[in-house]
């Protein structure tokens, strides 16, 4: 069945996009953009076996990247990934290929509650975070031709998960099975941009600091506070 999903439907139904960040890497984002893991490794000059591990294997802990001429960035861990279940549910690709697909894109939630659920998960709730709220229409005007969507949280595979993943875990807007998914919750779980997003400040609606444990969001103006970082 042909999809009826379009950029106009996306921006009208979900006018804002949400991205969870660690605190402290805004200078790098301001200079280089909100980048995928692979693009961050390019910027920070990570090569060889270390790069291969970061792109194609589960990361049990966050990874800090730092260079005096670039600044600081963090790569998020893959703690929510149960690899036993992932292997069982993958179709048409292996585990390393799945991680490779994850690590070549930047992720956004289309609603705020899923981001807060991630932020309040046990591995993350004890430290402060920041949430970036971006303008969907502005982002799609720039990146709509390459945006890809996922019907599930691609970065979390829990013990009871049964949903099959692959061989194309992310689909362009025009290929997304909207007629099949529109009445499901969520109808779209993630919006992703391969490679990354440049000039984030021009897309930013607001920034919210999330205090440890509470998950309560404190809103600030978009450009008054200089520090936040992205996945």
FINUZA-222239 format. One record per residue (C-alpha): residue number from 1; x, y, z. Coordinates in Angstrom, 2 decimals, decimal comma, always signed. Layout:
BEGIN
<r k="NUM" X="X" Y="Y" Z="Z"/>
...
***
This chain:
BEGIN
<r k="1" X="+0,00" Y="+0,00" Z="+0,00"/>
<r k="2" X="+1,41" Y="+3,39" Z="-0,95"/>
<r k="3" X="+2,42" Y="+5,73" Z="+1,83"/>
<r k="4" X="+0,57" Y="+9,04" Z="+2,15"/>
<r k="5" X="+3,16" Y="+10,49" Z="+4,50"/>
<r k="6" X="+4,69" Y="+13,77" Z="+3,37"/>
<r k="7" X="+6,89" Y="+16,51" Z="+4,76"/>
<r k="8" X="+3,83" Y="+18,71" Z="+5,26"/>
<r k="9" X="+2,08" Y="+16,01" Z="+7,33"/>
<r k="10" X="+5,19" Y="+15,56" Z="+9,47"/>
<r k="11" X="+5,67" Y="+19,23" Z="+10,24"/>
<r k="12" X="+1,97" Y="+19,82" Z="+10,95"/>
<r k="13" X="+1,49" Y="+16,79" Z="+13,19"/>
<r k="14" X="+4,86" Y="+17,09" Z="+14,97"/>
<r k="15" X="+5,94" Y="+20,76" Z="+14,92"/>
<r k="16" X="+8,83" Y="+20,12" Z="+17,31"/>
<r k="17" X="+11,62" Y="+17,58" Z="+17,52"/>
<r k="18" X="+13,39" Y="+16,55" Z="+20,73"/>
<r k="19" X="+17,00" Y="+15,52" Z="+21,26"/>
<r k="20" X="+18,63" Y="+14,50" Z="+24,56"/>
<r k="21" X="+22,16" Y="+15,76" Z="+25,17"/>
<r k="22" X="+24,89" Y="+15,62" Z="+27,73"/>
<r k="23" X="+26,01" Y="+18,87" Z="+29,29"/>
<r k="24" X="+29,30" Y="+20,38" Z="+28,20"/>
<r k="25" X="+29,96" Y="+20,03" Z="+24,48"/>
<r k="26" X="+28,22" Y="+23,04" Z="+22,96"/>
<r k="27" X="+31,42" Y="+24,59" Z="+21,53"/>
<r k="28" X="+31,92" Y="+21,46" Z="+19,43"/>
<r k="29" X="+28,27" Y="+21,41" Z="+18,29"/>
<r k="30" X="+28,34" Y="+25,12" Z="+17,51"/>
<r k="31" X="+31,42" Y="+24,65" Z="+15,37"/>
<r k="32" X="+30,73" Y="+21,30" Z="+13,72"/>
<r k="33" X="+27,01" Y="+20,61" Z="+14,08"/>
<r k="34" X="+25,00" Y="+17,91" Z="+15,83"/>
<r k="35" X="+26,81" Y="+14,93" Z="+14,39"/>
<r k="36" X="+26,41" Y="+11,19" Z="+14,13"/>
<r k="37" X="+28,93" Y="+9,02" Z="+15,93"/>
<r k="38" X="+30,74" Y="+8,33" Z="+12,65"/>
<r k="39" X="+30,96" Y="+12,03" Z="+11,82"/>
<r k="40" X="+32,19" Y="+12,84" Z="+15,33"/>
<r k="41" X="+34,95" Y="+10,27" Z="+14,94"/>
<r k="42" X="+35,94" Y="+11,98" Z="+11,69"/>
<r k="43" X="+36,16" Y="+15,36" Z="+13,42"/>
<r k="44" X="+38,17" Y="+13,98" Z="+16,34"/>
<r k="45" X="+40,45" Y="+11,87" Z="+14,18"/>
<r k="46" X="+39,56" Y="+8,48" Z="+15,69"/>
<r k="47" X="+40,83" Y="+5,75" Z="+13,36"/>
<r k="48" X="+41,83" Y="+2,09" Z="+13,30"/>
<r k="49" X="+40,54" Y="-0,61" Z="+15,66"/>
<r k="50" X="+39,15" Y="+1,92" Z="+18,14"/>
<r k="51" X="+36,97" Y="+3,47" Z="+15,44"/>
<r k="52" X="+35,80" Y="+0,03" Z="+14,31"/>
<r k="53" X="+34,78" Y="-0,91" Z="+17,85"/>
<r k="54" X="+32,88" Y="+2,33" Z="+18,39"/>
<r k="55" X="+30,96" Y="+1,99" Z="+15,14"/>
<r k="56" X="+30,24" Y="-1,74" Z="+15,00"/>
<r k="57" X="+30,04" Y="-2,97" Z="+18,60"/>
<r k="58" X="+27,91" Y="-2,30" Z="+21,66"/>
<r k="59" X="+29,27" Y="+0,51" Z="+23,84"/>
<r k="60" X="+28,77" Y="-0,40" Z="+27,53"/>
<r k="61" X="+29,76" Y="+3,10" Z="+28,66"/>
<r k="62" X="+29,75" Y="+6,60" Z="+27,26"/>
<r k="63" X="+32,85" Y="+7,71" Z="+25,41"/>
<r k="64" X="+34,34" Y="+11,17" Z="+25,80"/>
<r k="65" X="+36,12" Y="+12,71" Z="+22,82"/>
<r k="66" X="+38,41" Y="+15,67" Z="+23,36"/>
<r k="67" X="+40,86" Y="+17,70" Z="+21,32"/>
<r k="68" X="+42,33" Y="+21,06" Z="+22,29"/>
<r k="69" X="+41,55" Y="+22,56" Z="+18,89"/>
<r k="70" X="+38,02" Y="+21,12" Z="+18,67"/>
<r k="71" X="+36,57" Y="+20,87" Z="+22,17"/>
<r k="72" X="+34,67" Y="+18,09" Z="+23,91"/>
<r k="73" X="+31,93" Y="+15,73" Z="+22,77"/>
<r k="74" X="+30,33" Y="+12,60" Z="+24,18"/>
<r k="75" X="+29,19" Y="+9,45" Z="+22,42"/>
<r k="76" X="+26,25" Y="+7,81" Z="+24,16"/>
<r k="77" X="+26,46" Y="+4,24" Z="+25,42"/>
<r k="78" X="+24,31" Y="+1,35" Z="+24,14"/>
<r k="79" X="+23,24" Y="+0,06" Z="+27,55"/>
<r k="80" X="+19,59" Y="-0,50" Z="+26,49"/>
<r k="81" X="+20,69" Y="-3,02" Z="+23,82"/>
<r k="82" X="+20,16" Y="-6,68" Z="+24,74"/>
<r k="83" X="+22,33" Y="-8,35" Z="+22,11"/>
<r k="84" X="+20,88" Y="-11,82" Z="+22,62"/>
<r k="85" X="+17,45" Y="-10,50" Z="+21,69"/>
<r k="86" X="+18,89" Y="-8,27" Z="+18,98"/>
<r k="87" X="+20,48" Y="-11,27" Z="+17,23"/>
<r k="88" X="+17,21" Y="-13,16" Z="+17,44"/>
<r k="89" X="+15,13" Y="-10,34" Z="+15,98"/>
<r k="90" X="+17,47" Y="-9,08" Z="+13,25"/>
<r k="91" X="+16,49" Y="-9,89" Z="+9,67"/>
<r k="92" X="+18,78" Y="-9,44" Z="+6,69"/>
<r k="93" X="+21,66" Y="-7,90" Z="+8,63"/>
<r k="94" X="+24,01" Y="-8,83" Z="+11,45"/>
<r k="95" X="+24,68" Y="-7,06" Z="+14,74"/>
<r k="96" X="+27,69" Y="-5,10" Z="+13,50"/>
<r k="97" X="+25,72" Y="-3,85" Z="+10,49"/>
<r k="98" X="+22,90" Y="-2,73" Z="+12,77"/>
<r k="99" X="+25,25" Y="-0,76" Z="+14,99"/>
<r k="100" X="+26,86" Y="+0,72" Z="+11,88"/>
<r k="101" X="+23,43" Y="+1,96" Z="+10,75"/>
<r k="102" X="+22,76" Y="+3,52" Z="+14,16"/>
<r k="103" X="+26,12" Y="+5,24" Z="+14,30"/>
<r k="104" X="+25,77" Y="+7,03" Z="+10,97"/>
<r k="105" X="+22,78" Y="+9,19" Z="+11,92"/>
<r k="106" X="+21,45" Y="+11,68" Z="+14,48"/>
<r k="107" X="+18,21" Y="+10,84" Z="+16,29"/>
<r k="108" X="+15,18" Y="+12,88" Z="+17,31"/>
<r k="109" X="+12,03" Y="+11,99" Z="+19,18"/>
<r k="110" X="+8,83" Y="+13,46" Z="+17,78"/>
<r k="111" X="+7,24" Y="+13,90" Z="+21,21"/>
<r k="112" X="+8,63" Y="+14,88" Z="+24,59"/>
<r k="113" X="+7,50" Y="+11,92" Z="+26,78"/>
<r k="114" X="+9,71" Y="+9,28" Z="+25,07"/>
<r k="115" X="+12,75" Y="+11,49" Z="+25,62"/>
<r k="116" X="+11,90" Y="+11,89" Z="+29,30"/>
<r k="117" X="+11,48" Y="+8,12" Z="+29,64"/>
<r k="118" X="+14,98" Y="+7,67" Z="+28,21"/>
<r k="119" X="+16,39" Y="+10,35" Z="+30,45"/>
<r k="120" X="+14,76" Y="+8,77" Z="+33,53"/>
<r k="121" X="+16,09" Y="+5,27" Z="+32,79"/>
<r k="122" X="+18,38" Y="+3,94" Z="+35,56"/>
<r k="123" X="+21,69" Y="+4,49" Z="+33,71"/>
<r k="124" X="+20,95" Y="+8,18" Z="+33,09"/>
<r k="125" X="+18,65" Y="+9,53" Z="+35,80"/>
<r k="126" X="+21,37" Y="+10,45" Z="+38,31"/>
<r k="127" X="+23,01" Y="+13,16" Z="+36,20"/>
<r k="128" X="+21,81" Y="+16,36" Z="+34,62"/>
<r k="129" X="+21,02" Y="+16,47" Z="+30,91"/>
<r k="130" X="+19,75" Y="+19,00" Z="+28,47"/>
<r k="131" X="+17,00" Y="+18,68" Z="+25,93"/>
<r k="132" X="+17,15" Y="+20,47" Z="+22,61"/>
<r k="133" X="+13,81" Y="+21,37" Z="+21,05"/>
<r k="134" X="+14,11" Y="+21,99" Z="+17,30"/>
<r k="135" X="+11,70" Y="+23,39" Z="+14,74"/>
<r k="136" X="+10,48" Y="+20,52" Z="+12,57"/>
<r k="137" X="+9,58" Y="+22,62" Z="+9,54"/>
<r k="138" X="+12,95" Y="+24,36" Z="+9,53"/>
<r k="139" X="+14,83" Y="+21,08" Z="+9,84"/>
<r k="140" X="+12,78" Y="+19,40" Z="+7,11"/>
<r k="141" X="+13,25" Y="+22,36" Z="+4,77"/>
<r k="142" X="+16,96" Y="+21,68" Z="+4,99"/>
<r k="143" X="+17,14" Y="+17,90" Z="+5,40"/>
<r k="144" X="+13,77" Y="+16,47" Z="+4,35"/>
<r k="145" X="+15,26" Y="+14,85" Z="+1,26"/>
<r k="146" X="+17,53" Y="+12,64" Z="+3,39"/>
<r k="147" X="+15,49" Y="+12,23" Z="+6,61"/>
<r k="148" X="+14,71" Y="+8,61" Z="+7,53"/>
<r k="149" X="+12,14" Y="+7,34" Z="+10,01"/>
<r k="150" X="+11,85" Y="+4,38" Z="+12,37"/>
<r k="151" X="+8,65" Y="+2,84" Z="+13,79"/>
<r k="152" X="+10,46" Y="+1,73" Z="+16,98"/>
<r k="153" X="+13,18" Y="+2,94" Z="+19,32"/>
<r k="154" X="+16,15" Y="+1,66" Z="+17,37"/>
<r k="155" X="+18,61" Y="+2,16" Z="+20,23"/>
<r k="156" X="+16,76" Y="-0,01" Z="+22,76"/>
<r k="157" X="+16,24" Y="-3,77" Z="+22,58"/>
<r k="158" X="+14,78" Y="-5,17" Z="+25,79"/>
<r k="159" X="+14,52" Y="-8,83" Z="+26,90"/>
<r k="160" X="+10,88" Y="-9,14" Z="+25,87"/>
<r k="161" X="+11,26" Y="-7,45" Z="+22,49"/>
<r k="162" X="+9,72" Y="-9,36" Z="+19,56"/>
<r k="163" X="+9,71" Y="-6,75" Z="+16,78"/>
<r k="164" X="+11,87" Y="-7,76" Z="+13,83"/>
<r k="165" X="+14,53" Y="-5,25" Z="+12,77"/>
<r k="166" X="+16,17" Y="-4,92" Z="+9,37"/>
<r k="167" X="+17,23" Y="-5,20" Z="+6,67"/>
<r k="168" X="+16,23" Y="-1,51" Z="+6,38"/>
<r k="169" X="+15,62" Y="-0,27" Z="+9,92"/>
<r k="170" X="+15,21" Y="+3,32" Z="+8,67"/>
<r k="171" X="+13,06" Y="+4,43" Z="+5,74"/>
<r k="172" X="+12,81" Y="+7,69" Z="+3,76"/>
<r k="173" X="+9,67" Y="+9,74" Z="+4,36"/>
<r k="174" X="+8,10" Y="+8,72" Z="+1,04"/>
<r k="175" X="+8,65" Y="+5,00" Z="+1,73"/>
<r k="176" X="+7,44" Y="+4,96" Z="+5,32"/>
<r k="177" X="+4,36" Y="+2,70" Z="+5,79"/>
<r k="178" X="+2,17" Y="+5,52" Z="+7,01"/>
<r k="179" X="-1,17" Y="+3,96" Z="+6,06"/>
<r k="180" X="-0,24" Y="+0,95" Z="+8,18"/>
<r k="181" X="+1,25" Y="+2,91" Z="+11,07"/>
<r k="182" X="-0,84" Y="+6,08" Z="+11,39"/>
<r k="183" X="-3,19" Y="+4,72" Z="+14,07"/>
<r k="184" X="-0,49" Y="+2,96" Z="+16,09"/>
<r k="185" X="+1,27" Y="+4,41" Z="+19,12"/>
<r k="186" X="+3,79" Y="+5,53" Z="+18,28"/>
<r k="187" X="+3,08" Y="+5,89" Z="+14,59"/>
<r k="188" X="+6,66" Y="+7,12" Z="+14,20"/>
<r k="189" X="+9,17" Y="+6,55" Z="+17,01"/>
<r k="190" X="+12,22" Y="+8,34" Z="+15,62"/>
<r k="191" X="+13,19" Y="+10,87" Z="+13,01"/>
<r k="192" X="+16,82" Y="+10,54" Z="+11,93"/>
<r k="193" X="+19,20" Y="+12,60" Z="+9,84"/>
<r k="194" X="+22,06" Y="+10,63" Z="+8,25"/>
<r k="195" X="+25,40" Y="+12,28" Z="+8,92"/>
<r k="196" X="+24,16" Y="+15,08" Z="+11,15"/>
<r k="197" X="+22,61" Y="+18,52" Z="+11,40"/>
<r k="198" X="+24,57" Y="+21,72" Z="+10,81"/>
<r k="199" X="+23,91" Y="+25,18" Z="+12,27"/>
<r k="200" X="+21,77" Y="+23,84" Z="+15,09"/>
<r k="201" X="+21,31" Y="+27,29" Z="+16,62"/>
<r k="202" X="+19,21" Y="+28,40" Z="+13,65"/>
<r k="203" X="+16,79" Y="+25,49" Z="+14,22"/>
<r k="204" X="+16,61" Y="+25,76" Z="+18,01"/>
<r k="205" X="+13,28" Y="+26,70" Z="+19,60"/>
<r k="206" X="+14,34" Y="+26,20" Z="+23,19"/>
<r k="207" X="+16,73" Y="+24,42" Z="+25,44"/>
<r k="208" X="+15,78" Y="+22,68" Z="+28,68"/>
<r k="209" X="+18,03" Y="+21,59" Z="+31,48"/>
<r k="210" X="+16,87" Y="+18,34" Z="+33,09"/>
<r k="211" X="+17,92" Y="+18,08" Z="+36,71"/>
<r k="212" X="+19,23" Y="+14,78" Z="+38,13"/>
<r k="213" X="+16,59" Y="+12,21" Z="+39,16"/>
<r k="214" X="+13,56" Y="+14,46" Z="+38,83"/>
<r k="215" X="+13,31" Y="+14,65" Z="+35,04"/>
<r k="216" X="+11,69" Y="+18,06" Z="+35,54"/>
<r k="217" X="+12,43" Y="+20,33" Z="+32,62"/>
<r k="218" X="+13,50" Y="+23,93" Z="+33,18"/>
<r k="219" X="+13,11" Y="+26,00" Z="+30,02"/>
<r k="220" X="+15,63" Y="+28,63" Z="+28,97"/>
<r k="221" X="+15,76" Y="+30,93" Z="+26,00"/>
<r k="222" X="+17,33" Y="+29,43" Z="+22,93"/>
<r k="223" X="+20,49" Y="+31,49" Z="+22,74"/>
<r k="224" X="+21,22" Y="+32,80" Z="+26,25"/>
<r k="225" X="+22,83" Y="+29,63" Z="+27,58"/>
<r k="226" X="+25,87" Y="+28,29" Z="+25,72"/>
<r k="227" X="+26,39" Y="+24,73" Z="+26,95"/>
<r k="228" X="+24,80" Y="+21,56" Z="+25,65"/>
<r k="229" X="+25,92" Y="+18,59" Z="+23,62"/>
<r k="230" X="+24,47" Y="+15,94" Z="+21,40"/>
<r k="231" X="+24,59" Y="+12,26" Z="+20,65"/>
***
